[in-house]
Amino acid sequence: MTKLGQMIWDDAIEKGREEGEKIGEKQASDRYSRLILLLSKENKNDLIVKIASDPEYREALYKQYGI
């Protein structure tokens, strides 16, 4: 592969990686928001504070609520 070809390839790979990260961040944000809304609807505001500080507990609630 030529140097120009390699540069174009590398640029495409980097752009794909960045786009994938953006999609992943959006999905994580949406998931977090859904959990907060569900807890708020159930008047479990104390759990909202807990999921903000305890990632393991947050993951457990994601599973519990099927998120």
N, CA, C and O atoms as a Maestro MAE file, in Angstrom:
{
 s_m_m2io_version
 :::
 2.0.0
}

f_m_ct {
 s_m_title
 :::
 protein
 m_atom[268] {
  # First column is atom index #
  i_m_mmod_type
  r_m_x_coord
  r_m_y_coord
  r_m_z_coord
  i_m_residue_number
  s_m_chain_name
  s_m_pdb_residue_name
  s_m_pdb_atom_name
  i_m_atomic_number
  :::
  1 25 0.861 -1.168 0.000 1 A "MET " " N  " 7
  2 3 0.000 0.000 0.000 1 A "MET " " CA " 6
  3 2 0.906 1.230 0.000 1 A "MET " " C  " 6
  4 15 1.950 1.249 0.653 1 A "MET " " O  " 8
  5 25 0.496 2.239 -0.732 2 A "THR " " N  " 7
  6 3 1.273 3.473 -0.776 2 A "THR " " CA " 6
  7 2 1.108 4.240 0.526 2 A "THR " " C  " 6
  8 15 0.198 3.965 1.309 2 A "THR " " O  " 8
  9 25 1.985 5.195 0.748 3 A "LYS " " N  " 7
  10 3 1.868 6.023 1.956 3 A "LYS " " CA " 6
  11 2 0.544 6.776 1.964 3 A "LYS " " C  " 6
  12 15 -0.104 6.887 3.005 3 A "LYS " " O  " 8
  13 25 0.143 7.292 0.809 4 A "LEU " " N  " 7
  14 3 -1.132 8.010 0.724 4 A "LEU " " CA " 6
  15 2 -2.291 7.062 1.027 4 A "LEU " " C  " 6
  16 15 -3.212 7.411 1.765 4 A "LEU " " O  " 8
  17 25 -2.238 5.885 0.463 5 A "GLY " " N  " 7
  18 3 -3.279 4.896 0.734 5 A "GLY " " CA " 6
  19 2 -3.341 4.548 2.207 5 A "GLY " " C  " 6
  20 15 -4.426 4.424 2.776 5 A "GLY " " O  " 8
  21 25 -2.175 4.389 2.828 6 A "GLN " " N  " 7
  22 3 -2.128 4.072 4.257 6 A "GLN " " CA " 6
  23 2 -2.697 5.222 5.090 6 A "GLN " " C  " 6
  24 15 -3.404 4.990 6.071 6 A "GLN " " O  " 8
  25 25 -2.389 6.456 4.699 7 A "MET " " N  " 7
  26 3 -2.909 7.618 5.422 7 A "MET " " CA " 6
  27 2 -4.433 7.677 5.328 7 A "MET " " C  " 6
  28 15 -5.116 7.942 6.317 7 A "MET " " O  " 8
  29 25 -4.956 7.426 4.126 8 A "ILE " " N  " 7
  30 3 -6.407 7.437 3.941 8 A "ILE " " CA " 6
  31 2 -7.054 6.326 4.763 8 A "ILE " " C  " 6
  32 15 -8.090 6.532 5.395 8 A "ILE " " O  " 8
  33 25 -6.439 5.155 4.750 9 A "TRP " " N  " 7
  34 3 -6.946 4.017 5.519 9 A "TRP " " CA " 6
  35 2 -6.952 4.337 7.013 9 A "TRP " " C  " 6
  36 15 -7.953 4.123 7.698 9 A "TRP " " O  " 8
  37 25 -5.830 4.851 7.510 10 A "ASP " " N  " 7
  38 3 -5.721 5.188 8.931 10 A "ASP " " CA " 6
  39 2 -6.759 6.221 9.340 10 A "ASP " " C  " 6
  40 15 -7.354 6.124 10.413 10 A "ASP " " O  " 8
  41 25 -6.975 7.220 8.471 11 A "ASP " " N  " 7
  42 3 -7.966 8.256 8.758 11 A "ASP " " CA " 6
  43 2 -9.372 7.661 8.831 11 A "ASP " " C  " 6
  44 15 -10.157 8.016 9.711 11 A "ASP " " O  " 8
  45 25 -9.681 6.764 7.913 12 A "ALA " " N  " 7
  46 3 -11.000 6.124 7.906 12 A "ALA " " CA " 6
  47 2 -11.201 5.285 9.164 12 A "ALA " " C  " 6
  48 15 -12.283 5.290 9.750 12 A "ALA " " O  " 8
  49 25 -10.174 4.575 9.574 13 A "ILE " " N  " 7
  50 3 -10.255 3.762 10.798 13 A "ILE " " CA " 6
  51 2 -10.505 4.657 12.011 13 A "ILE " " C  " 6
  52 15 -11.351 4.347 12.849 13 A "ILE " " O  " 8
  53 25 -9.776 5.761 12.104 14 A "GLU " " N  " 7
  54 3 -9.928 6.676 13.242 14 A "GLU " " CA " 6
  55 2 -11.328 7.286 13.265 14 A "GLU " " C  " 6
  56 15 -11.948 7.374 14.324 14 A "GLU " " O  " 8
  57 25 -11.823 7.704 12.112 15 A "LYS " " N  " 7
  58 3 -13.169 8.283 12.053 15 A "LYS " " CA " 6
  59 2 -14.217 7.256 12.455 15 A "LYS " " C  " 6
  60 15 -15.179 7.592 13.147 15 A "LYS " " O  " 8
  61 25 -14.046 6.020 12.036 16 A "GLY " " N  " 7
  62 3 -14.971 4.956 12.426 16 A "GLY " " CA " 6
  63 2 -14.945 4.713 13.920 16 A "GLY " " C  " 6
  64 15 -15.988 4.503 14.539 16 A "GLY " " O  " 8
  65 25 -13.755 4.743 14.499 17 A "ARG " " N  " 7
  66 3 -13.608 4.553 15.942 17 A "ARG " " CA " 6
  67 2 -14.303 5.682 16.703 17 A "ARG " " C  " 6
  68 15 -15.014 5.440 17.678 17 A "ARG " " O  " 8
  69 25 -14.089 6.920 16.246 18 A "GLU " " N  " 7
  70 3 -14.716 8.069 16.904 18 A "GLU " " CA " 6
  71 2 -16.237 7.993 16.816 18 A "GLU " " C  " 6
  72 15 -16.936 8.280 17.788 18 A "GLU " " O  " 8
  73 25 -16.746 7.606 15.649 19 A "GLU " " N  " 7
  74 3 -18.198 7.485 15.475 19 A "GLU " " CA " 6
  75 2 -18.763 6.396 16.376 19 A "GLU " " C  " 6
  76 15 -19.835 6.561 16.957 19 A "GLU " " O  " 8
  77 25 -18.047 5.290 16.492 20 A "GLY " " N  " 7
  78 3 -18.468 4.206 17.376 20 A "GLY " " CA " 6
  79 2 -18.512 4.647 18.827 20 A "GLY " " C  " 6
  80 15 -19.422 4.275 19.567 20 A "GLY " " O  " 8
  81 25 -17.523 5.443 19.236 21 A "GLU " " N  " 7
  82 3 -17.501 5.951 20.615 21 A "GLU " " CA " 6
  83 2 -18.689 6.871 20.866 21 A "GLU " " C  " 6
  84 15 -19.301 6.816 21.933 21 A "GLU " " O  " 8
  85 25 -19.022 7.720 19.888 22 A "LYS " " N  " 7
  86 3 -20.160 8.628 20.044 22 A "LYS " " CA " 6
  87 2 -21.463 7.844 20.197 22 A "LYS " " C  " 6
  88 15 -22.306 8.176 21.031 22 A "LYS " " O  " 8
  89 25 -21.614 6.811 19.389 23 A "ILE " " N  " 7
  90 3 -22.818 5.976 19.473 23 A "ILE " " CA " 6
  91 2 -22.884 5.290 20.831 23 A "ILE " " C  " 6
  92 15 -23.948 5.230 21.448 23 A "ILE " " O  " 8
  93 25 -21.750 4.771 21.299 24 A "GLY " " N  " 7
  94 3 -21.702 4.104 22.598 24 A "GLY " " CA " 6
  95 2 -22.040 5.049 23.742 24 A "GLY " " C  " 6
  96 15 -22.752 4.677 24.674 24 A "GLY " " O  " 8
  97 25 -21.526 6.275 23.669 25 A "GLU " " N  " 7
  98 3 -21.815 7.263 24.708 25 A "GLU " " CA " 6
  99 2 -23.304 7.610 24.719 25 A "GLU " " C  " 6
  100 15 -23.904 7.747 25.785 25 A "GLU " " O  " 8
  101 25 -23.893 7.751 23.543 26 A "LYS " " N  " 7
  102 3 -25.320 8.083 23.460 26 A "LYS " " CA " 6
  103 2 -26.158 6.947 24.040 26 A "LYS " " C  " 6
  104 15 -27.110 7.195 24.779 26 A "LYS " " O  " 8
  105 25 -25.811 5.705 23.710 27 A "GLN " " N  " 7
  106 3 -26.558 4.566 24.234 27 A "GLN " " CA " 6
  107 2 -26.438 4.489 25.752 27 A "GLN " " C  " 6
  108 15 -27.421 4.206 26.436 27 A "GLN " " O  " 8
  109 25 -25.246 4.738 26.281 28 A "ALA " " N  " 7
  110 3 -25.052 4.707 27.730 28 A "ALA " " CA " 6
  111 2 -25.866 5.812 28.398 28 A "ALA " " C  " 6
  112 15 -26.484 5.597 29.441 28 A "ALA " " O  " 8
  113 25 -25.860 6.982 27.794 29 A "SER " " N  " 7
  114 3 -26.621 8.107 28.345 29 A "SER " " CA " 6
  115 2 -28.118 7.820 28.326 29 A "SER " " C  " 6
  116 15 -28.821 8.095 29.298 29 A "SER " " O  " 8
  117 25 -28.600 7.267 27.219 30 A "ASP " " N  " 7
  118 3 -30.027 6.924 27.113 30 A "ASP " " CA " 6
  119 2 -30.413 5.872 28.155 30 A "ASP " " C  " 6
  120 15 -31.478 5.953 28.767 30 A "ASP " " O  " 8
  121 25 -29.555 4.905 28.344 31 A "ARG " " N  " 7
  122 3 -29.811 3.829 29.309 31 A "ARG " " CA " 6
  123 2 -29.893 4.395 30.731 31 A "ARG " " C  " 6
  124 15 -30.789 4.048 31.499 31 A "ARG " " O  " 8
  125 25 -28.952 5.260 31.059 32 A "TYR " " N  " 7
  126 3 -28.912 5.894 32.377 32 A "TYR " " CA " 6
  127 2 -30.177 6.732 32.598 32 A "TYR " " C  " 6
  128 15 -30.787 6.685 33.666 32 A "TYR " " O  " 8
  129 25 -30.554 7.491 31.583 33 A "SER " " N  " 7
  130 3 -31.754 8.332 31.690 33 A "SER " " CA " 6
  131 2 -33.008 7.493 31.897 33 A "SER " " C  " 6
  132 15 -33.859 7.842 32.714 33 A "SER " " O  " 8
  133 25 -33.128 6.396 31.169 34 A "ARG " " N  " 7
  134 3 -34.296 5.525 31.325 34 A "ARG " " CA " 6
  135 2 -34.399 4.992 32.745 34 A "ARG " " C  " 6
  136 15 -35.487 4.936 33.318 34 A "ARG " " O  " 8
  137 25 -33.254 4.598 33.314 35 A "LEU " " N  " 7
  138 3 -33.270 4.082 34.682 35 A "LEU " " CA " 6
  139 2 -33.688 5.168 35.665 35 A "LEU " " C  " 6
  140 15 -34.493 4.911 36.560 35 A "LEU " " O  " 8
  141 25 -33.165 6.352 35.516 36 A "ILE " " N  " 7
  142 3 -33.534 7.460 36.403 36 A "ILE " " CA " 6
  143 2 -35.026 7.749 36.307 36 A "ILE " " C  " 6
  144 15 -35.688 7.941 37.327 36 A "ILE " " O  " 8
  145 25 -35.551 7.781 35.105 37 A "LEU " " N  " 7
  146 3 -36.985 8.048 34.937 37 A "LEU " " CA " 6
  147 2 -37.846 6.964 35.574 37 A "LEU " " C  " 6
  148 15 -38.865 7.259 36.198 37 A "LEU " " O  " 8
  149 25 -37.436 5.717 35.416 38 A "LEU " " N  " 7
  150 3 -38.185 4.623 36.045 38 A "LEU " " CA " 6
  151 2 -38.159 4.724 37.570 38 A "LEU " " C  " 6
  152 15 -39.184 4.553 38.229 38 A "LEU " " O  " 8
  153 25 -36.990 4.999 38.115 39 A "LEU " " N  " 7
  154 3 -36.878 5.119 39.573 39 A "LEU " " CA " 6
  155 2 -37.673 6.306 40.086 39 A "LEU " " C  " 6
  156 15 -38.306 6.229 41.139 39 A "LEU " " O  " 8
  157 25 -37.642 7.397 39.347 40 A "SER " " N  " 7
  158 3 -38.392 8.586 39.741 40 A "SER " " CA " 6
  159 2 -39.893 8.304 39.722 40 A "SER " " C  " 6
  160 15 -40.622 8.717 40.623 40 A "SER " " O  " 8
  161 25 -40.344 7.602 38.694 41 A "LYS " " N  " 7
  162 3 -41.761 7.263 38.575 41 A "LYS " " CA " 6
  163 2 -42.217 6.389 39.737 41 A "LYS " " C  " 6
  164 15 -43.366 6.476 40.171 41 A "LYS " " O  " 8
  165 25 -41.324 5.553 40.237 42 A "GLU " " N  " 7
  166 3 -41.638 4.671 41.365 42 A "GLU " " CA " 6
  167 2 -41.322 5.324 42.715 42 A "GLU " " C  " 6
  168 15 -41.357 4.658 43.749 42 A "GLU " " O  " 8
  169 25 -41.017 6.614 42.706 43 A "ASN " " N  " 7
  170 3 -40.672 7.367 43.917 43 A "ASN " " CA " 6
  171 2 -39.514 6.734 44.683 43 A "ASN " " C  " 6
  172 15 -39.523 6.690 45.913 43 A "ASN " " O  " 8
  173 25 -38.534 6.253 43.955 44 A "LYS " " N  " 7
  174 3 -37.342 5.666 44.568 44 A "LYS " " CA " 6
  175 2 -36.154 6.617 44.392 44 A "LYS " " C  " 6
  176 15 -35.101 6.243 43.877 44 A "LYS " " O  " 8
  177 25 -36.363 7.851 44.836 45 A "ASN " " N  " 7
  178 3 -35.359 8.888 44.649 45 A "ASN " " CA " 6
  179 2 -34.053 8.586 45.377 45 A "ASN " " C  " 6
  180 15 -32.987 9.014 44.934 45 A "ASN " " O  " 8
  181 25 -34.120 7.863 46.476 46 A "ASP " " N  " 7
  182 3 -32.901 7.504 47.195 46 A "ASP " " CA " 6
  183 2 -32.017 6.590 46.340 46 A "ASP " " C  " 6
  184 15 -30.791 6.621 46.453 46 A "ASP " " O  " 8
  185 25 -32.642 5.783 45.493 47 A "LEU " " N  " 7
  186 3 -31.875 4.898 44.625 47 A "LEU " " CA " 6
  187 2 -31.196 5.660 43.485 47 A "LEU " " C  " 6
  188 15 -30.164 5.228 42.973 47 A "LEU " " O  " 8
  189 25 -31.772 6.778 43.095 48 A "ILE " " N  " 7
  190 3 -31.149 7.602 42.048 48 A "ILE " " CA " 6
  191 2 -29.780 8.066 42.518 48 A "ILE " " C  " 6
  192 15 -28.813 8.031 41.757 48 A "ILE " " O  " 8
  193 25 -29.697 8.496 43.758 49 A "VAL " " N  " 7
  194 3 -28.412 8.924 44.318 49 A "VAL " " CA " 6
  195 2 -27.458 7.733 44.380 49 A "VAL " " C  " 6
  196 15 -26.269 7.871 44.092 49 A "VAL " " O  " 8
  197 25 -27.974 6.579 44.751 50 A "LYS " " N  " 7
  198 3 -27.120 5.399 44.875 50 A "LYS " " CA " 6
  199 2 -26.562 4.953 43.522 50 A "LYS " " C  " 6
  200 15 -25.387 4.596 43.433 50 A "LYS " " O  " 8
  201 25 -27.383 4.967 42.471 51 A "ILE " " N  " 7
  202 3 -26.873 4.535 41.172 51 A "ILE " " CA " 6
  203 2 -25.850 5.523 40.608 51 A "ILE " " C  " 6
  204 15 -24.995 5.157 39.801 51 A "ILE " " O  " 8
  205 25 -25.953 6.774 41.044 52 A "ALA " " N  " 7
  206 3 -24.978 7.770 40.587 52 A "ALA " " CA " 6
  207 2 -23.599 7.507 41.170 52 A "ALA " " C  " 6
  208 15 -22.589 7.869 40.567 52 A "ALA " " O  " 8
  209 25 -23.552 6.887 42.328 53 A "SER " " N  " 7
  210 3 -22.265 6.680 42.992 53 A "SER " " CA " 6
  211 2 -21.799 5.230 43.020 53 A "SER " " C  " 6
  212 15 -20.666 4.957 43.416 53 A "SER " " O  " 8
  213 25 -22.651 4.301 42.608 54 A "ASP " " N  " 7
  214 3 -22.307 2.882 42.699 54 A "ASP " " CA " 6
  215 2 -22.565 2.172 41.360 54 A "ASP " " C  " 6
  216 15 -23.675 1.705 41.105 54 A "ASP " " O  " 8
  217 25 -21.534 2.097 40.512 55 A "PRO " " N  " 7
  218 3 -21.712 1.489 39.185 55 A "PRO " " CA " 6
  219 2 -22.173 0.033 39.225 55 A "PRO " " C  " 6
  220 15 -22.927 -0.394 38.351 55 A "PRO " " O  " 8
  221 25 -21.741 -0.724 40.207 56 A "GLU " " N  " 7
  222 3 -22.156 -2.133 40.303 56 A "GLU " " CA " 6
  223 2 -23.653 -2.232 40.597 56 A "GLU " " C  " 6
  224 15 -24.354 -3.057 40.011 56 A "GLU " " O  " 8
  225 25 -24.130 -1.398 41.494 57 A "TYR " " N  " 7
  226 3 -25.556 -1.399 41.814 57 A "TYR " " CA " 6
  227 2 -26.368 -0.937 40.603 57 A "TYR " " C  " 6
  228 15 -27.438 -1.473 40.317 57 A "TYR " " O  " 8
  229 25 -25.836 0.074 39.894 58 A "ARG " " N  " 7
  230 3 -26.506 0.575 38.697 58 A "ARG " " CA " 6
  231 2 -26.653 -0.554 37.667 58 A "ARG " " C  " 6
  232 15 -27.716 -0.716 37.067 58 A "ARG " " O  " 8
  233 25 -25.590 -1.324 37.467 59 A "GLU " " N  " 7
  234 3 -25.651 -2.449 36.529 59 A "GLU " " CA " 6
  235 2 -26.689 -3.484 36.973 59 A "GLU " " C  " 6
  236 15 -27.403 -4.057 36.149 59 A "GLU " " O  " 8
  237 25 -26.760 -3.710 38.275 60 A "ALA " " N  " 7
  238 3 -27.753 -4.664 38.798 60 A "ALA " " CA " 6
  239 2 -29.172 -4.177 38.498 60 A "ALA " " C  " 6
  240 15 -30.043 -4.973 38.147 60 A "ALA " " O  " 8
  241 25 -29.402 -2.875 38.637 61 A "LEU " " N  " 7
  242 3 -30.732 -2.345 38.349 61 A "LEU " " CA " 6
  243 2 -31.024 -2.355 36.857 61 A "LEU " " C  " 6
  244 15 -32.171 -2.560 36.459 61 A "LEU " " O  " 8
  245 25 -30.012 -2.140 36.023 62 A "TYR " " N  " 7
  246 3 -30.220 -2.263 34.579 62 A "TYR " " CA " 6
  247 2 -30.762 -3.652 34.253 62 A "TYR " " C  " 6
  248 15 -31.700 -3.797 33.470 62 A "TYR " " O  " 8
  249 25 -30.158 -4.667 34.862 63 A "LYS " " N  " 7
  250 3 -30.595 -6.032 34.629 63 A "LYS " " CA " 6
  251 2 -31.996 -6.257 35.194 63 A "LYS " " C  " 6
  252 15 -32.844 -6.874 34.550 63 A "LYS " " O  " 8
  253 25 -32.224 -5.755 36.394 64 A "GLN " " N  " 7
  254 3 -33.527 -5.928 37.044 64 A "GLN " " CA " 6
  255 2 -34.652 -5.314 36.214 64 A "GLN " " C  " 6
  256 15 -35.724 -5.904 36.085 64 A "GLN " " O  " 8
  257 25 -34.411 -4.142 35.659 65 A "TYR " " N  " 7
  258 3 -35.426 -3.451 34.876 65 A "TYR " " CA " 6
  259 2 -35.372 -3.798 33.388 65 A "TYR " " C  " 6
  260 15 -36.181 -3.301 32.605 65 A "TYR " " O  " 8
  261 25 -34.439 -4.636 33.006 66 A "GLY " " N  " 7
  262 3 -34.337 -5.040 31.603 66 A "GLY " " CA " 6
  263 2 -33.904 -3.928 30.676 66 A "GLY " " C  " 6
  264 15 -34.368 -3.825 29.541 66 A "GLY " " O  " 8
  265 25 -33.007 -3.098 31.176 67 A "ILE " " N  " 7
  266 3 -32.532 -1.954 30.377 67 A "ILE " " CA " 6
  267 2 -31.158 -2.294 29.821 67 A "ILE " " C  " 6
  268 15 -30.558 -1.481 29.116 67 A "ILE " " O  " 8
  :::
 }
 m_bond[267] {
  # First column is bond index #
  i_m_from
  i_m_to
  i_m_order
  :::
  1 1 2 1
  2 2 3 1
  3 3 4 2
  4 3 5 1
  5 5 6 1
  6 6 7 1
  7 7 8 2
  8 7 9 1
  9 9 10 1
  10 10 11 1
  11 11 12 2
  12 11 13 1
  13 13 14 1
  14 14 15 1
  15 15 16 2
  16 15 17 1
  17 17 18 1
  18 18 19 1
  19 19 20 2
  20 19 21 1
  21 21 22 1
  22 22 23 1
  23 23 24 2
  24 23 25 1
  25 25 26 1
  26 26 27 1
  27 27 28 2
  28 27 29 1
  29 29 30 1
  30 30 31 1
  31 31 32 2
  32 31 33 1
  33 33 34 1
  34 34 35 1
  35 35 36 2
  36 35 37 1
  37 37 38 1
  38 38 39 1
  39 39 40 2
  40 39 41 1
  41 41 42 1
  42 42 43 1
  43 43 44 2
  44 43 45 1
  45 45 46 1
  46 46 47 1
  47 47 48 2
  48 47 49 1
  49 49 50 1
  50 50 51 1
  51 51 52 2
  52 51 53 1
  53 53 54 1
  54 54 55 1
  55 55 56 2
  56 55 57 1
  57 57 58 1
  58 58 59 1
  59 59 60 2
  60 59 61 1
  61 61 62 1
  62 62 63 1
  63 63 64 2
  64 63 65 1
  65 65 66 1
  66 66 67 1
  67 67 68 2
  68 67 69 1
  69 69 70 1
  70 70 71 1
  71 71 72 2
  72 71 73 1
  73 73 74 1
  74 74 75 1
  75 75 76 2
  76 75 77 1
  77 77 78 1
  78 78 79 1
  79 79 80 2
  80 79 81 1
  81 81 82 1
  82 82 83 1
  83 83 84 2
  84 83 85 1
  85 85 86 1
  86 86 87 1
  87 87 88 2
  88 87 89 1
  89 89 90 1
  90 90 91 1
  91 91 92 2
  92 91 93 1
  93 93 94 1
  94 94 95 1
  95 95 96 2
  96 95 97 1
  97 97 98 1
  98 98 99 1
  99 99 100 2
  100 99 101 1
  101 101 102 1
  102 102 103 1
  103 103 104 2
  104 103 105 1
  105 105 106 1
  106 106 107 1
  107 107 108 2
  108 107 109 1
  109 109 110 1
  110 110 111 1
  111 111 112 2
  112 111 113 1
  113 113 114 1
  114 114 115 1
  115 115 116 2
  116 115 117 1
  117 117 118 1
  118 118 119 1
  119 119 120 2
  120 119 121 1
  121 121 122 1
  122 122 123 1
  123 123 124 2
  124 123 125 1
  125 125 126 1
  126 126 127 1
  127 127 128 2
  128 127 129 1
  129 129 130 1
  130 130 131 1
  131 131 132 2
  132 131 133 1
  133 133 134 1
  134 134 135 1
  135 135 136 2
  136 135 137 1
  137 137 138 1
  138 138 139 1
  139 139 140 2
  140 139 141 1
  141 141 142 1
  142 142 143 1
  143 143 144 2
  144 143 145 1
  145 145 146 1
  146 146 147 1
  147 147 148 2
  148 147 149 1
  149 149 150 1
  150 150 151 1
  151 151 152 2
  152 151 153 1
  153 153 154 1
  154 154 155 1
  155 155 156 2
  156 155 157 1
  157 157 158 1
  158 158 159 1
  159 159 160 2
  160 159 161 1
  161 161 162 1
  162 162 163 1
  163 163 164 2
  164 163 165 1
  165 165 166 1
  166 166 167 1
  167 167 168 2
  168 167 169 1
  169 169 170 1
  170 170 171 1
  171 171 172 2
  172 171 173 1
  173 173 174 1
  174 174 175 1
  175 175 176 2
  176 175 177 1
  177 177 178 1
  178 178 179 1
  179 179 180 2
  180 179 181 1
  181 181 182 1
  182 182 183 1
  183 183 184 2
  184 183 185 1
  185 185 186 1
  186 186 187 1
  187 187 188 2
  188 187 189 1
  189 189 190 1
  190 190 191 1
  191 191 192 2
  192 191 193 1
  193 193 194 1
  194 194 195 1
  195 195 196 2
  196 195 197 1
  197 197 198 1
  198 198 199 1
  199 199 200 2
  200 199 201 1
  201 201 202 1
  202 202 203 1
  203 203 204 2
  204 203 205 1
  205 205 206 1
  206 206 207 1
  207 207 208 2
  208 207 209 1
  209 209 210 1
  210 210 211 1
  211 211 212 2
  212 211 213 1
  213 213 214 1
  214 214 215 1
  215 215 216 2
  216 215 217 1
  217 217 218 1
  218 218 219 1
  219 219 220 2
  220 219 221 1
  221 221 222 1
  222 222 223 1
  223 223 224 2
  224 223 225 1
  225 225 226 1
  226 226 227 1
  227 227 228 2
  228 227 229 1
  229 229 230 1
  230 230 231 1
  231 231 232 2
  232 231 233 1
  233 233 234 1
  234 234 235 1
  235 235 236 2
  236 235 237 1
  237 237 238 1
  238 238 239 1
  239 239 240 2
  240 239 241 1
  241 241 242 1
  242 242 243 1
  243 243 244 2
  244 243 245 1
  245 245 246 1
  246 246 247 1
  247 247 248 2
  248 247 249 1
  249 249 250 1
  250 250 251 1
  251 251 252 2
  252 251 253 1
  253 253 254 1
  254 254 255 1
  255 255 256 2
  256 255 257 1
  257 257 258 1
  258 258 259 1
  259 259 260 2
  260 259 261 1
  261 261 262 1
  262 262 263 1
  263 263 264 2
  264 263 265 1
  265 265 266 1
  266 266 267 1
  267 267 268 2
  :::
 }
}
